[in-house]
Amino acid sequence: MSDSGKLFSRRYCGIGANIGLVVKDNVKAALSTSPLFIGVLDAAVQMALEAATIRTYAAETDIFHEDDAGEAVYLITEGRIKVSRANLEGRERIFTILTPPEVLGEMAVINRSPRTATAHCLDRVTTVVLYRDDLRAIMERHPGVLWNLAGILVKRLADMNREVEMLSFSSTAACVAYALQSLHLRGAFKPGREGLPTLEFTHQDLANRTGNSRETITRVLKDLERDGIIKTRPGMIALLNPAALEGVIYGLRDQDE
């Protein structure tokens, strides 16, 4: 099964297609600010522009599913994408939420393996898509893109190691604080009521993110809310004091008070 999704917009293909200059300029700007093309020659960006495809997906639809064939890499330009997979019991495990200008789907494209997770759109999402053969041709001609891709993979590995460390050796409160902080730093929270950073995330979502039970998450969130760090509403988490999450992560909260 190939990469799929319910599209809002038509598919725009390459510099030779009959598309407007504004669209081309927007795609070029998105490519230039993507981690995949930072610091490379303009010729590399131009080569990518000629091969790029714009895809826009409706909120609450999937870009691809676990075990789909990995045919393309997605450069996110708008919206938030939840990356998750189901365990053997069918329970969802949320890995992360990706936001612009992050890259989605590079692993399966590089090693020609099936997708290891499902990518679900939390909002309307727009991506610039590069297919495997086009990306390979760009990297062969412009090694700087290959180095950037290596950097993205190294960061993914570092983030994964950090998360394993947190989940294995830290308290549940620290794990929850770390999950909230990492989502905040990634831009997953949006301004909500009173301008507070707010994320539409249920207690079960956070349980799926941290590998804890819903009941445990509810208890920890109540403690964080009592300490004035967060504010919860049904299906929502707002950050009152994002900086205080650091103290919870490293067990410094009591020392600060």
N, C-alpha and C positions, 0 to 999 in steps of 0.2 A: 504494500500500500504506500503510495507516494505522499509527499507533503500536500496538505490540503487546508481548506478553510473557507468560510462563507465570506465572500468579498462584497464590500460596499461599492468599490469603484472599479472602473475598467482597468485593464492591465496595460501599462505603458512600457514599451520595450525599446531601450537603446536610443542612441543619438540619431539614428536614421529614421526613427518613427516619426509620424506626423503629430508631434506634440509641441506645445507652445514653449517659448523661451523661458517663461516664468517657471514652468515645471522643470525644465532642464536646469535652470539656475538653482532651484530648490534642491534637486537631487544632487547636484554638484556640491552645494553647501553641506548637505547631509553627509556625503562621502568624505569631504575634507575634514569634518569634525569628528568622524568616527575613529575610535581607537585603532581600527584596522589600517587607516590611511594617514594617521598623524605623522607629520615630519617626512613624508615621502615626496618624490618628485610629482609635479603637476601632471606629468605624462601618465603616471600610474592612475591618478584620479580620473583623467580623461579616458583612459582605457576601461576603467570600471564603469564610467558613465555610459560608454557605448554598449556595455553588456547588461547594465542594471535594469531591473524591473521594479516598479512600484506596486505594492500590494497593500490594500487597506481592508481591515477586518472589523466586523461589528463586535461590540462588547458582548461578552459571554459566549464567544465562539472559540473554537480551537484552531490554532495554526497548523499543528501536527500532533500526532498521537504517539505514545510509546509503541515501539516496534515498527513504525512507518519507516520506509526507506529514506535515508538522509541524502537529499539531492541538492540542498541549497543552504546558504548562510543568510541570516537576516540581520540587517542593520536597523535598529529601532530608532525611529524619528518622532514618534508620537505614541502616547499611551503606556500602559503597564501590562506586563505579561507574567503570569504565574507559571512557574516551572515545577512540575510535580510528577510523581509516579505512584502506582498502587503496589502495596506489599503483597505477600502471598495470601494474606487474609482479606485482601481487597480494600484495605485501609489506605487512604491517601497520605502520602508523605510529601510535604511542600518543601522544596529545596530553596527556592528564592523567588523574589519578584524582580524582574528586570525592567529598567526604564531607559529612556534616551540618555546618552548615545550608545548604549551597550549593544553587544553582539550576541545573537542567539543561534545555536545550532551548529557551531563550528566543529565540534568533536566528531559527529557522525559524518560530516562532509570530508574531513581529513582522513579518517580510517575506514571509510566506506562501510560503516556498520549501521544497523538499524538505530532509530532514535531510542534513547534510553529513558526518555521522559515525555510527558505531554506538556505542550505550551498552550496556555489558556489566556485569552484576552480579558482583562478586568475592565478595560475601557475600550473605546474605539482605538484601534492600533493601526499605525502606518509604518511600513517597513520598506527599506530598499533591499532587494533580493539579488544575490549573486549565486549563480549555479556553479557546481563543482568544477566543470571544465573551464569555465571563464575565470574563476578564482585561481585555478592552477596556472593558467596561462599568464595571468597578471603577476603572480608570485615568481614565476620563472623569469619573467622579463624585468621585474622590479623586486629584488630580494628584500628591500626595506619593508614591504608588505608582509613577507614571510617572517621577518624579525618581529614585527608588530603582533602577528598572530601568535608567535611563540610567547611573547609577553602576556598576551591575553590568557593563554593556557597556563602559564606559570602563576598568574594571579588567581586563576580558578583553583589551582592546586593549593596555593597558600591559604585561600579562604576556606577550602575544604578541610585542610589540616587544622586550622584555627577552630573551625566548628566542631570537629571531632574532639579536640582538646577540651572545648567548653562543655560538650555534652557528656564527656567521659569523667571529667575531674571536678566539675563545678556543681554548685547547688542548683536546685530547680529555679530559684529566683534569679540567679546569675544567668542561667540559660535563657530564661524569658527576657530578661533585660538585654542580653546580647542579641536575641532575635529582633526585638523592637528597635534597638540601636542600628543594627545592620540594615534593616528595612528603611529606617529613617534616612540613613546616609545614602542609600541607593535612590532616594527620591520617591519611595513607594507611598509615603504620606502626602496628602494634599491639604491645602487650607480648608478648614471646615468652619463650624460655628465659632464665632469670636476670633476667627483667624488662626485657630489652633491647628497644628499639623494633625491630620485625622486620616485613619485608614479603615476602610470597610473590611473588617476582619472579625470573625466570630471567635468565641473561646475555643471551638472545635478546630478552626483554622490554625490558631496558635498552638494547639495541642498537636496538630499534624505537622506543624513546622518544627517543633522541639522534641517530638517523640514522647510526650507525656500524656497523661489522661486529662480529659476535659475538667474533671473535678479538681485536679491538682492545679491546673491553669487558672481556674476560677478563684481558688484560694490565693494564689500568688498575685493575681491582678487586684484582688481586694486589698492586699497588703500594699501594693504599689499605689493604689488610689488613696488609701488612708495616709500614706506618706507624702501625698501631693505631687506625685511624679506623673501620673496618668489620670485620665477621666474616661469612664466607660459608659456606653449606651448600648442598647441591643444591636448587635452586629457592628459596633464601631469602637475604636480605641483612639483617644486623643492624647497627645503628649503635652503635659503642662510644664514639665521641666526635663527636657531631653538630656541636658548635661548631667543630671543626677543618675542617669542610667549607668554611667561609668562607675560610680561608686558602688552600685549594686553588683555590677559585674565582678569587680575586684574586692568585694567584701569590705568596702571602706565606708559604707553608709553610716554605720553606728559611730565611727570615729569622727565623722563630719558634724554630727548632731550634738 
